[in-house]
């Protein structure tokens, strides 16, 4: 009695659906592994990340415990009080020498 057999067993779309489910599970596992990666810089308690150093759109992100602070570069010049502490010289071999006054 062939007409009583289940025709869903021969449906090729079911295998494609199973593959999609498998890829979703693999993607979820990979995302968890990336988030728990010990090399992730934001896993540490204190982290400083500098993006685009020396450029106009430079940003500094500081993580101290659970608190994140973000600083962006601007054209404003800082002001404040201070005194000259010394002079720095660059030697021909590229080393820097600081001479306090």
C-alpha positions as CSV (number, residue, x, y, z in Angstrom):
1,X,0.0,0.0,0.0
2,X,2.1,2.7,-1.3
3,X,-0.5,5.5,-1.0
4,X,-0.2,5.2,2.8
5,X,3.5,6.1,2.9
6,X,4.6,9.5,4.1
7,X,5.5,11.7,1.1
8,X,7.4,14.2,3.3
9,X,10.4,11.9,3.5
10,X,11.1,12.5,-0.1
11,X,10.8,16.3,0.1
12,X,14.2,17.9,-0.8
13,X,13.3,21.2,0.9
14,X,13.4,19.6,4.3
15,X,17.1,18.9,4.0
16,X,17.7,22.6,3.1
17,X,15.8,23.7,6.2
18,X,17.9,21.4,8.3
19,X,21.1,22.9,6.8
20,X,19.9,26.4,7.6
21,X,19.2,25.4,11.2
22,X,22.6,23.9,11.4
23,X,24.3,27.1,10.1
24,X,22.3,29.2,12.6
25,X,23.5,27.1,15.5
26,X,27.1,27.4,14.2
27,X,26.8,31.2,13.9
28,X,25.5,31.4,17.4
29,X,28.3,29.4,18.8
30,X,30.9,31.5,17.0
31,X,29.4,34.7,18.3
32,X,29.5,33.4,21.9
33,X,33.2,32.3,21.4
34,X,34.1,35.8,20.0
35,X,32.4,37.5,23.0
36,X,34.1,35.3,25.5
37,X,37.6,35.4,23.8
38,X,40.3,36.2,26.4
39,X,42.1,38.3,23.8
40,X,39.1,40.7,23.6
41,X,40.5,44.0,24.9
42,X,37.3,44.9,26.7
43,X,37.5,41.8,29.0
44,X,40.1,43.6,31.2
45,X,39.1,45.9,34.0
46,X,41.1,48.9,32.7
47,X,41.6,49.5,29.0
48,X,42.5,52.5,26.8
49,X,41.8,52.2,23.1
50,X,43.1,54.9,20.7
51,X,41.4,55.0,17.3
52,X,43.1,56.8,14.4
53,X,46.0,58.2,16.4
54,X,47.3,61.6,15.2
55,X,44.4,62.2,12.8
56,X,41.6,64.7,13.0
57,X,39.0,62.1,13.8
58,X,41.0,60.5,16.6
59,X,39.0,59.1,19.5
60,X,40.1,57.7,22.8
61,X,38.0,55.2,24.7
62,X,38.8,54.5,28.3
63,X,37.2,51.6,30.2
64,X,37.6,51.8,34.0
65,X,35.6,48.9,35.5
66,X,32.1,49.1,34.2
67,X,32.4,52.8,33.1
68,X,33.2,53.8,29.5
69,X,34.4,57.3,28.6
70,X,35.0,58.5,25.1
71,X,37.0,61.5,24.1
72,X,37.2,62.9,20.6
73,X,39.8,65.2,19.1
74,X,38.9,68.9,18.6
75,X,40.6,72.0,17.3
76,X,40.6,73.7,20.7
77,X,43.9,74.3,22.4
78,X,44.1,73.4,26.1
79,X,44.9,76.0,28.7
80,X,46.2,75.8,32.1
81,X,49.2,76.7,34.4
82,X,52.5,75.0,34.2
83,X,56.2,75.5,33.9
84,X,58.8,74.2,31.5
85,X,60.2,70.9,32.9
86,X,63.0,70.3,30.5
87,X,64.0,69.7,26.9
88,X,63.9,66.6,24.7
89,X,66.5,65.9,22.0
90,X,66.4,63.3,19.2
91,X,69.8,61.7,18.6
92,X,70.9,60.7,15.1
93,X,70.1,57.0,15.8
94,X,66.5,57.9,16.6
95,X,66.6,57.7,20.4
96,X,65.1,60.5,22.5
97,X,67.0,62.1,25.4
98,X,65.2,64.1,28.1
99,X,67.3,66.8,29.9
100,X,65.5,68.2,33.0
101,X,66.2,71.9,33.8
